[in-house]
């Protein structure tokens, strides 16, 4: 777990340096299921890991393959009995659909979402933007682009429709 350990240590250091007392660091990848995922050190950022797809079709140079424990958000919040879940920021380098599939119960609760949509990287997981839209609409969410549209990775704000 060479890259995972380095990334985790870097995150811990940043939290400490910024005196973020209200931040809990967990050593998990967020996914659609709980288990073990293969990941690579991404060339996008110094401390960025990217979960490999089943096809290993990540379009970046693989520095090294590692493994990390993964958990769905539904499982995480069930295990930790957290009650004040309101807003989630999702920036997962193309795994947006996987993360949403792992938070079906949270979506039913109506949590708000800020999602950075990595259109090109979605294909690494055999998904497209329409898959993301379908999940949101099936869960009665409406969404709008609120930023980064010109940079290729728009940020969406999604919230449950008022019925």
Backbone as ProteinMPNN parsed JSONL, in Angstrom:
{"seq_chain_A": "XXXXXXXXXXXXXXXXXXXXXXXXXXXXXXXXXXXXXXXXXXXXXXXXXXXXXXXXXXXXXXXXXXXXXXXXXXXXXXXXXXXXXXXXXXXXXXXXXXXXXXXXXXXXXXXXXXXXXXXXXXXXXXXXXXXXXXXXXXXXXXXXXXXXXXXXXXXXXXXXXXX", "coords_chain_A": {"N_chain_A": [[0.84, -1.191, 0.0], [1.858, 1.246, -0.878], [1.434, 3.799, -2.328], [-1.06, 4.473, -1.326], [-0.55, 4.734, 1.423], [1.249, 6.918, 1.43], [-0.376, 8.948, 0.35], [-2.397, 9.068, 2.272], [-0.897, 9.86, 4.539], [-0.055, 12.374, 3.669], [-2.503, 13.707, 3.512], [-3.279, 13.656, 6.227], [-1.254, 15.28, 7.285], [-1.821, 17.759, 6.018], [-4.327, 18.341, 7.13], [-3.628, 18.629, 9.812], [-1.747, 20.799, 9.653], [-3.448, 22.821, 8.857], [-5.059, 23.114, 11.006], [-7.557, 21.766, 11.256], [-9.827, 20.902, 13.138], [-12.354, 19.809, 13.067], [-12.436, 17.785, 11.231], [-12.515, 14.471, 10.202], [-10.386, 11.916, 9.326], [-10.5, 9.212, 7.188], [-9.34, 6.056, 6.114], [-10.233, 5.118, 3.431], [-11.422, 4.317, 0.159], [-14.078, 5.777, -1.587], [-16.855, 4.147, -2.902], [-19.094, 2.133, -4.963], [-19.584, -0.083, -3.558], [-18.712, -2.043, -0.677], [-15.527, -3.201, 0.045], [-12.478, -4.285, -1.444], [-10.522, -2.237, -3.483], [-8.632, -1.797, -6.479], [-6.078, 0.538, -7.138], [-4.44, 3.407, -8.61], [-1.627, 5.601, -8.539], [-2.363, 8.737, -9.425], [-1.357, 10.769, -12.14], [-2.343, 13.242, -12.177], [-2.378, 14.73, -9.812], [-0.231, 15.34, -6.984], [-0.937, 13.983, -4.653], [-3.01, 12.246, -5.346], [-5.181, 9.559, -5.752], [-6.505, 7.092, -7.921], [-9.182, 4.99, -8.468], [-9.052, 1.872, -10.091], [-10.768, 0.821, -13.006], [-12.864, -1.99, -13.92], [-11.971, -2.777, -16.388], [-9.409, -1.834, -16.485], [-8.888, 0.538, -17.849], [-7.943, 3.091, -17.484], [-7.003, 6.242, -18.546], [-4.431, 7.287, -17.971], [-0.932, 7.535, -17.095], [0.298, 4.751, -15.419], [1.746, 4.745, -12.383], [2.134, 2.975, -10.347], [0.513, 0.067, -9.067], [-1.838, -0.311, -6.516], [-3.651, -1.31, -3.555], [-6.719, -0.555, -1.859], [-8.921, -0.286, 0.898], [-12.346, -0.102, 0.324], [-15.478, 1.624, 0.617], [-19.002, 1.94, 0.584], [-20.926, 4.944, 0.687], [-23.404, 4.719, 1.925], [-23.0, 2.392, 3.519], [-20.897, 3.315, 5.157], [-22.07, 5.453, 6.657], [-24.083, 4.079, 7.919], [-22.648, 2.271, 9.532], [-21.311, 4.057, 11.215], [-23.273, 5.502, 12.419], [-24.059, 8.219, 11.915], [-25.948, 11.115, 12.124], [-26.42, 13.699, 11.155], [-26.371, 14.329, 8.263], [-26.067, 16.299, 5.534], [-24.96, 17.714, 3.271], [-22.97, 16.822, 0.481], [-19.82, 16.802, -1.091], [-18.647, 15.768, -4.11], [-15.912, 14.69, -5.729], [-14.424, 12.784, -7.678], [-12.888, 11.966, -9.838], [-14.074, 10.764, -12.24], [-15.441, 8.583, -11.209], [-17.991, 9.154, -10.424], [-20.593, 8.064, -10.882], [-20.318, 5.526, -9.724], [-20.0, 6.262, -7.025], [-22.479, 7.544, -6.488], [-24.164, 5.344, -6.868], [-23.537, 3.947, -4.605], [-24.745, 5.319, -2.605], [-27.52, 5.207, -2.288], [-29.477, 5.139, -0.203], [-28.863, 7.504, 1.143], [-29.486, 9.342, -0.857], [-32.233, 9.007, -0.927], [-32.825, 10.169, 1.478], [-32.514, 12.78, 0.829], [-30.157, 14.358, 0.693], [-28.047, 17.146, -0.124], [-26.021, 17.753, -3.026], [-22.823, 18.497, -4.311], [-21.245, 18.097, -7.221], [-18.36, 17.425, -8.961], [-18.092, 16.959, -12.237], [-16.442, 14.752, -14.148], [-16.275, 14.502, -17.223], [-14.794, 13.224, -19.353], [-13.388, 11.243, -17.963], [-15.37, 9.617, -16.952], [-15.882, 7.616, -18.788], [-13.909, 5.771, -18.296], [-14.976, 4.085, -16.487], [-16.985, 2.872, -17.806], [-19.18, 4.601, -18.042], [-21.364, 7.397, -18.743], [-22.256, 10.881, -18.962], [-25.031, 10.862, -19.115], [-25.722, 8.646, -17.547], [-25.246, 9.548, -14.98], [-27.122, 11.616, -14.841], [-29.462, 10.086, -15.1], [-29.498, 8.594, -12.655], [-29.783, 10.687, -10.815], [-32.275, 11.774, -11.615], [-33.971, 9.521, -11.271], [-34.028, 9.459, -8.554], [-35.453, 11.645, -7.926], [-34.116, 14.119, -8.091], [-33.08, 17.412, -8.922], [-30.827, 19.307, -10.939], [-28.163, 21.655, -11.508], [-25.674, 23.403, -13.385], [-23.044, 24.954, -11.774], [-20.47, 25.905, -11.823], [-17.054, 25.942, -13.169], [-17.577, 25.233, -15.802], [-16.331, 25.956, -18.205], [-13.882, 24.732, -17.99], [-14.023, 22.073, -18.536], [-14.712, 20.215, -16.58], [-17.417, 20.429, -15.195], [-19.041, 21.776, -12.272], [-21.751, 20.535, -10.568], [-24.745, 21.384, -8.874], [-26.933, 19.551, -6.98], [-30.16, 18.78, -5.857], [-32.88, 17.414, -3.966], [-36.074, 17.354, -5.439], [-38.724, 19.51, -4.53], [-41.7, 18.282, -3.37]], "CA_chain_A": [[0.0, 0.0, 0.0], [2.833, 2.331, -0.938], [0.838, 5.083, -2.688], [-2.157, 4.739, -0.407], [0.046, 5.224, 2.673], [1.779, 8.275, 1.209], [-1.498, 9.866, 0.176], [-3.047, 9.194, 3.571], [-0.021, 10.662, 5.393], [-0.114, 13.747, 3.156], [-3.79, 14.26, 3.929], [-3.198, 13.885, 7.676], [-0.379, 16.432, 7.494], [-2.542, 18.964, 5.623], [-5.369, 18.607, 8.127], [-2.937, 19.123, 11.009], [-1.183, 22.122, 9.368], [-4.536, 23.793, 8.736], [-5.811, 23.087, 12.274], [-8.933, 21.379, 10.955], [-10.243, 20.059, 14.257], [-13.663, 19.199, 12.796], [-12.27, 16.871, 10.108], [-12.124, 13.104, 10.515], [-9.77, 11.287, 8.167], [-10.71, 7.769, 7.11], [-8.501, 5.454, 5.08], [-11.113, 4.381, 2.527], [-11.89, 4.874, -1.105], [-15.539, 5.744, -1.651], [-17.212, 3.384, -4.092], [-20.473, 1.651, -4.997], [-19.668, -1.278, -2.725], [-17.691, -2.164, 0.352], [-14.598, -4.274, -0.308], [-11.129, -3.822, -1.771], [-10.396, -1.717, -4.85], [-7.286, -1.542, -6.986], [-5.958, 1.952, -7.484], [-3.154, 3.867, -9.128], [-1.264, 6.982, -8.239], [-2.701, 9.528, -10.594], [-0.399, 11.806, -12.529], [-3.067, 14.516, -12.129], [-1.973, 15.46, -8.622], [0.8, 14.679, -6.188], [-1.523, 13.108, -3.632], [-4.284, 11.804, -5.883], [-5.318, 8.16, -6.13], [-7.654, 6.837, -8.774], [-9.584, 3.582, -8.456], [-9.035, 1.272, -11.418], [-12.006, 0.221, -13.481], [-12.749, -3.419, -14.195], [-11.246, -2.961, -17.643], [-8.083, -1.212, -16.391], [-8.793, 1.432, -19.003], [-7.633, 4.453, -17.063], [-6.209, 6.883, -19.586], [-3.288, 8.0, -17.417], [0.212, 6.66, -16.872], [0.213, 4.054, -14.14], [3.026, 4.779, -11.683], [2.2, 1.767, -9.541], [-0.821, -0.396, -8.688], [-1.949, -0.517, -5.088], [-5.025, -1.639, -3.156], [-7.252, 0.239, -0.762], [-10.252, -0.675, 1.346], [-13.383, 0.782, -0.199], [-16.747, 1.545, 1.334], [-20.064, 2.784, 0.031], [-21.323, 5.957, 1.665], [-24.502, 4.151, 2.723], [-22.415, 1.521, 4.54], [-20.122, 4.122, 6.103], [-22.925, 6.186, 7.585], [-24.794, 3.092, 8.724], [-21.701, 1.758, 10.536], [-20.896, 5.111, 12.148], [-24.49, 6.097, 13.002], [-24.031, 9.679, 11.803], [-27.325, 11.539, 11.849], [-26.534, 15.041, 10.568], [-25.844, 14.311, 6.898], [-26.832, 17.299, 4.792], [-24.345, 18.114, 2.004], [-21.808, 16.045, 0.07], [-19.055, 17.25, -2.245], [-18.136, 14.577, -4.786], [-14.882, 14.966, -6.732], [-13.849, 11.434, -7.675], [-12.139, 11.684, -11.068], [-14.754, 9.859, -13.166], [-16.18, 7.531, -10.505], [-19.196, 9.779, -9.872], [-21.726, 7.124, -10.93], [-20.054, 4.513, -8.696], [-20.271, 6.841, -5.7], [-23.932, 7.719, -6.35], [-24.761, 4.013, -6.697], [-23.263, 3.515, -3.243], [-25.411, 6.195, -1.632], [-28.954, 5.204, -2.602], [-30.245, 5.518, 0.987], [-28.627, 8.922, 1.386], [-30.256, 10.083, -1.845], [-33.634, 8.969, -0.472], [-32.933, 11.131, 2.584], [-32.552, 14.114, 0.24], [-28.955, 15.158, 0.913], [-27.639, 18.01, -1.234], [-24.785, 17.292, -3.649], [-21.982, 19.262, -5.218], [-20.549, 17.042, -7.956], [-17.496, 17.814, -10.063], [-18.349, 15.935, -13.25], [-15.289, 14.519, -15.023], [-16.927, 13.892, -18.387], [-13.905, 12.312, -20.088], [-12.979, 10.121, -17.12], [-16.515, 8.726, -16.724], [-15.786, 6.478, -19.707], [-13.01, 4.77, -17.712], [-15.822, 3.191, -15.685], [-18.097, 2.526, -18.704], [-20.313, 5.486, -17.785], [-21.466, 8.664, -19.448], [-22.995, 11.896, -18.215], [-26.441, 10.454, -19.049], [-25.884, 7.728, -16.415], [-25.313, 10.408, -13.798], [-28.433, 12.28, -14.907], [-30.492, 9.067, -14.832], [-29.539, 8.316, -11.212], [-30.353, 11.852, -10.137], [-33.704, 11.874, -11.933], [-34.669, 8.404, -10.634], [-34.13, 9.772, -7.134], [-36.197, 12.908, -7.842], [-33.197, 15.24, -7.925], [-32.855, 18.359, -10.007], [-29.438, 19.723, -10.892], [-27.774, 22.755, -12.386], [-24.242, 23.661, -13.441], [-22.775, 26.181, -11.012], [-19.091, 26.368, -11.967], [-16.034, 25.181, -13.91], [-18.105, 24.743, -17.074], [-15.366, 26.194, -19.275], [-12.672, 23.954, -17.761], [-14.249, 20.688, -18.921], [-15.211, 19.426, -15.452], [-18.374, 21.32, -14.535], [-19.551, 21.449, -10.948], [-23.209, 20.537, -10.517], [-25.43, 21.368, -7.588], [-28.123, 18.702, -7.121], [-30.965, 18.68, -4.639], [-34.131, 16.696, -4.158], [-37.192, 18.217, -5.822], [-39.774, 19.721, -3.522], [-42.949, 17.684, -3.857]], "C_chain_A": [[0.881, 1.249, 0.0], [2.174, 3.687, -1.223], [-0.301, 5.456, -1.747], [-1.609, 5.32, 0.895], [0.572, 6.645, 2.518], [0.664, 9.295, 1.084], [-2.191, 10.118, 1.503], [-2.207, 10.068, 4.507], [-0.023, 12.128, 4.963], [-1.41, 14.43, 3.586], [-3.785, 14.578, 5.427], [-2.365, 15.129, 7.987], [-1.109, 17.736, 7.155], [-3.633, 19.33, 6.617], [-4.747, 19.198, 9.39], [-2.417, 20.542, 10.787], [-2.25, 23.209, 9.289], [-5.447, 23.822, 9.959], [-7.289, 22.775, 12.063], [-9.421, 20.378, 11.999], [-11.57, 19.341, 14.012], [-13.622, 18.229, 11.625], [-11.823, 15.512, 10.634], [-11.581, 12.468, 9.241], [-9.987, 9.784, 8.262], [-9.894, 7.226, 5.949], [-9.346, 4.518, 4.207], [-11.174, 5.086, 1.185], [-13.404, 4.783, -1.054], [-15.927, 5.088, -2.965], [-18.688, 2.991, -4.032], [-20.664, 0.438, -4.104], [-18.56, -1.227, -1.683], [-16.829, -3.375, 0.017], [-13.208, -3.713, -0.521], [-11.129, -3.379, -3.224], [-8.917, -1.616, -5.206], [-7.226, -0.078, -7.373], [-4.561, 2.243, -8.012], [-2.895, 5.257, -8.593], [-1.514, 7.763, -9.511], [-1.607, 10.531, -10.881], [-1.046, 13.182, -12.491], [-2.603, 15.354, -10.957], [-1.014, 14.655, -7.785], [0.224, 13.691, -5.191], [-2.892, 12.606, -4.078], [-4.215, 10.325, -6.243], [-6.542, 8.014, -7.001], [-7.94, 5.346, -8.78], [-9.598, 3.071, -9.895], [-10.412, 0.723, -11.766], [-11.783, -1.266, -13.714], [-11.931, -3.691, -15.454], [-9.815, -2.438, -17.595], [-7.86, -0.205, -17.515], [-8.539, 2.88, -18.611], [-6.671, 5.064, -18.075], [-5.061, 7.714, -19.049], [-2.14, 7.02, -17.262], [0.111, 6.037, -15.486], [1.604, 4.04, -13.499], [3.225, 3.504, -10.88], [0.772, 1.359, -9.207], [-0.801, -0.719, -7.206], [-3.371, -0.973, -4.789], [-5.424, -0.756, -1.988], [-8.608, -0.34, -0.377], [-11.239, 0.363, 0.851], [-14.659, 0.586, 0.614], [-17.768, 2.408, 0.599], [-20.432, 3.811, 1.104], [-22.486, 5.472, 2.523], [-23.948, 3.269, 3.844], [-21.662, 2.323, 5.591], [-21.034, 4.791, 7.132], [-23.815, 5.268, 8.411], [-23.887, 2.586, 9.856], [-21.368, 2.795, 11.609], [-22.067, 5.87, 12.759], [-24.44, 7.626, 13.034], [-25.413, 10.145, 11.399], [-27.423, 12.872, 11.114], [-25.871, 15.131, 9.195], [-26.69, 15.266, 6.065], [-26.291, 17.547, 3.378], [-23.122, 17.251, 1.738], [-21.151, 16.711, -1.124], [-18.412, 16.006, -2.845], [-17.186, 15.01, -5.894], [-14.032, 13.713, -6.809], [-13.297, 10.999, -9.029], [-12.782, 10.625, -11.96], [-15.571, 8.763, -12.515], [-17.478, 8.058, -9.892], [-20.384, 8.823, -9.827], [-21.546, 6.032, -9.873], [-20.404, 5.048, -7.312], [-21.777, 7.02, -5.494], [-24.636, 6.378, -6.177], [-24.54, 3.463, -5.288], [-23.904, 4.386, -2.181], [-26.911, 6.307, -1.894], [-29.813, 5.619, -1.402], [-30.082, 6.996, 1.315], [-29.403, 9.791, 0.398], [-31.737, 10.104, -1.463], [-33.875, 9.935, 0.682], [-32.935, 12.571, 2.078], [-31.33, 14.973, 0.506], [-28.661, 15.993, -0.33], [-26.276, 17.554, -1.738], [-24.115, 18.396, -4.451], [-21.108, 18.229, -5.904], [-19.671, 17.676, -9.029], [-17.553, 16.675, -11.074], [-17.163, 15.863, -14.212], [-15.768, 13.751, -16.248], [-16.041, 12.88, -19.101], [-13.551, 11.083, -19.264], [-14.13, 9.178, -16.783], [-16.413, 7.468, -17.584], [-14.828, 5.404, -19.193], [-13.775, 3.741, -16.884], [-17.058, 2.751, -16.473], [-19.348, 3.339, -18.411], [-20.223, 6.729, -18.652], [-22.251, 9.626, -18.573], [-24.465, 11.499, -18.083], [-26.708, 9.471, -17.913], [-26.015, 8.503, -15.106], [-26.68, 11.094, -13.719], [-29.552, 11.292, -14.569], [-30.624, 8.778, -13.337], [-30.169, 9.481, -10.46], [-31.854, 11.937, -10.375], [-34.511, 10.744, -11.3], [-34.894, 8.649, -9.145], [-34.766, 11.137, -6.882], [-35.318, 14.109, -7.527], [-33.245, 16.131, -9.156], [-31.428, 18.877, -9.855], [-29.226, 20.912, -11.81], [-26.264, 22.922, -12.308], [-23.99, 24.971, -12.715], [-21.334, 26.664, -11.159], [-18.24, 25.438, -12.801], [-16.483, 24.729, -15.287], [-17.091, 24.885, -18.204], [-14.102, 25.363, -19.135], [-12.864, 22.474, -18.06], [-14.759, 19.775, -17.827], [-16.21, 20.28, -14.674], [-18.76, 20.831, -13.144], [-21.065, 21.588, -10.993], [-23.651, 20.661, -9.067], [-26.704, 20.558, -7.809], [-28.842, 18.636, -5.781], [-32.279, 17.993, -4.98], [-35.251, 17.686, -4.466], [-38.171, 18.344, -4.673], [-41.082, 19.188, -4.093], [-44.121, 18.2, -3.057]], "O_chain_A": [[0.67, 2.179, 0.778], [2.338, 4.625, -0.443], [-0.479, 6.628, -1.415], [-2.151, 6.297, 1.411], [0.356, 7.483, 3.393], [0.749, 10.386, 1.648], [-2.532, 11.256, 1.823], [-2.753, 10.929, 5.197], [0.004, 13.023, 5.808], [-1.404, 15.598, 3.978], [-4.235, 15.646, 5.84], [-2.73, 15.931, 8.846], [-1.029, 18.705, 7.909], [-3.836, 20.508, 6.911], [-5.276, 20.149, 9.965], [-2.62, 21.408, 11.638], [-1.993, 24.369, 9.612], [-6.487, 24.481, 9.948], [-8.16, 23.439, 12.624], [-9.425, 19.169, 11.77], [-11.871, 18.359, 14.691], [-14.669, 17.882, 11.078], [-10.874, 15.416, 11.412], [-12.241, 12.482, 8.203], [-9.695, 9.164, 9.285], [-9.777, 7.879, 4.912], [-9.191, 3.297, 4.245], [-10.999, 6.301, 1.095], [-13.952, 3.812, -0.533], [-15.392, 5.432, -4.019], [-19.432, 3.454, -3.168], [-21.79, -0.021, -3.914], [-17.602, -0.463, -1.803], [-17.351, -4.454, -0.262], [-12.808, -2.764, 0.154], [-11.671, -4.065, -4.091], [-8.067, -1.382, -4.346], [-8.201, 0.483, -7.875], [-3.638, 1.44, -7.879], [-3.818, 5.991, -8.24], [-0.931, 7.469, -10.555], [-1.0, 11.079, -9.961], [-0.379, 14.185, -12.743], [-2.448, 16.568, -11.089], [-0.986, 13.427, -7.866], [0.84, 12.662, -4.915], [-3.826, 12.546, -3.279], [-3.306, 9.89, -6.951], [-7.518, 8.744, -6.831], [-7.058, 4.535, -9.061], [-10.09, 3.745, -10.8], [-11.126, 0.219, -10.899], [-10.647, -1.741, -13.705], [-11.275, -4.727, -15.561], [-9.077, -2.585, -18.569], [-6.762, -0.113, -18.064], [-8.897, 3.795, -19.353], [-5.649, 4.467, -18.414], [-4.744, 8.756, -19.622], [-2.349, 5.807, -17.294], [-0.135, 6.733, -14.501], [2.524, 3.403, -14.011], [4.345, 3.012, -10.747], [-0.097, 2.221, -9.076], [0.144, -1.328, -6.706], [-4.207, -1.015, -5.691], [-4.58, -0.275, -1.232], [-9.351, -0.825, -1.231], [-10.993, 1.565, 0.949], [-14.886, -0.466, 1.212], [-17.438, 3.466, 0.063], [-20.26, 3.556, 2.296], [-22.551, 5.778, 3.714], [-24.377, 3.385, 4.992], [-21.774, 2.043, 6.785], [-20.791, 4.701, 8.335], [-24.256, 5.648, 9.495], [-24.32, 2.488, 11.004], [-21.166, 2.449, 12.773], [-21.858, 6.795, 13.544], [-24.743, 8.245, 14.054], [-25.99, 9.632, 10.44], [-28.453, 13.139, 10.495], [-24.935, 15.905, 8.991], [-27.894, 15.061, 5.912], [-27.053, 17.587, 2.412], [-22.334, 16.977, 2.642], [-21.83, 17.136, -2.059], [-17.706, 15.274, -2.151], [-17.602, 15.623, -6.876], [-13.037, 13.585, -6.095], [-13.245, 9.807, -9.331], [-12.108, 9.689, -12.39], [-16.327, 8.073, -13.2], [-18.002, 7.471, -8.946], [-21.105, 8.782, -8.83], [-22.507, 5.652, -9.202], [-21.039, 4.352, -6.519], [-22.295, 6.68, -4.43], [-25.602, 6.281, -5.421], [-25.292, 2.599, -4.837], [-23.64, 4.215, -0.991], [-27.497, 7.379, -1.738], [-30.775, 6.371, -1.565], [-31.037, 7.662, 1.716], [-29.917, 10.848, 0.764], [-32.415, 11.113, -1.658], [-34.978, 10.456, 0.85], [-33.314, 13.484, 2.812], [-31.442, 16.199, 0.545], [-28.987, 15.596, -1.448], [-25.469, 17.03, -0.971], [-24.774, 19.137, -5.181], [-20.313, 17.555, -5.248], [-20.17, 18.382, -9.906], [-17.111, 15.561, -10.792], [-16.914, 16.788, -14.986], [-15.681, 12.524, -16.309], [-16.498, 11.783, -19.422], [-13.426, 9.989, -19.815], [-13.888, 8.045, -16.368], [-16.812, 6.384, -17.158], [-14.922, 4.248, -19.606], [-13.269, 2.652, -16.617], [-18.052, 2.313, -15.893], [-20.46, 2.823, -18.519], [-19.177, 7.063, -19.209], [-22.839, 9.229, -17.566], [-25.085, 11.768, -17.054], [-27.809, 9.459, -17.363], [-26.807, 8.141, -14.236], [-27.305, 11.141, -12.66], [-30.481, 11.63, -13.836], [-31.736, 8.724, -12.812], [-30.995, 9.278, -9.57], [-32.621, 12.149, -9.436], [-35.628, 10.977, -10.837], [-35.832, 8.116, -8.551], [-34.646, 11.71, -5.799], [-35.72, 15.008, -6.788], [-33.427, 15.661, -10.279], [-30.884, 18.88, -8.751], [-29.987, 21.149, -12.748], [-25.65, 22.617, -11.285], [-24.636, 25.98, -12.997], [-21.004, 27.74, -10.66], [-18.628, 24.31, -13.105], [-15.808, 23.896, -15.894], [-17.006, 24.015, -19.07], [-13.315, 25.292, -20.079], [-11.94, 21.689, -17.851], [-15.199, 18.662, -18.115], [-15.881, 20.798, -13.607], [-18.798, 19.629, -12.879], [-21.595, 22.621, -11.402], [-23.022, 20.121, -8.158], [-27.471, 20.849, -8.727], [-28.23, 18.461, -4.727], [-32.725, 17.994, -6.127], [-35.358, 18.732, -3.826], [-38.409, 17.388, -3.935], [-41.513, 19.599, -5.17], [-45.261, 17.814, -3.314]]}, "name": "protein", "num_of_chains": 1, "seq": "XXXXXXXXXXXXXXXXXXXXXXXXXXXXXXXXXXXXXXXXXXXXXXXXXXXXXXXXXXXXXXXXXXXXXXXXXXXXXXXXXXXXXXXXXXXXXXXXXXXXXXXXXXXXXXXXXXXXXXXXXXXXXXXXXXXXXXXXXXXXXXXXXXXXXXXXXXXXXXXXXXX"}
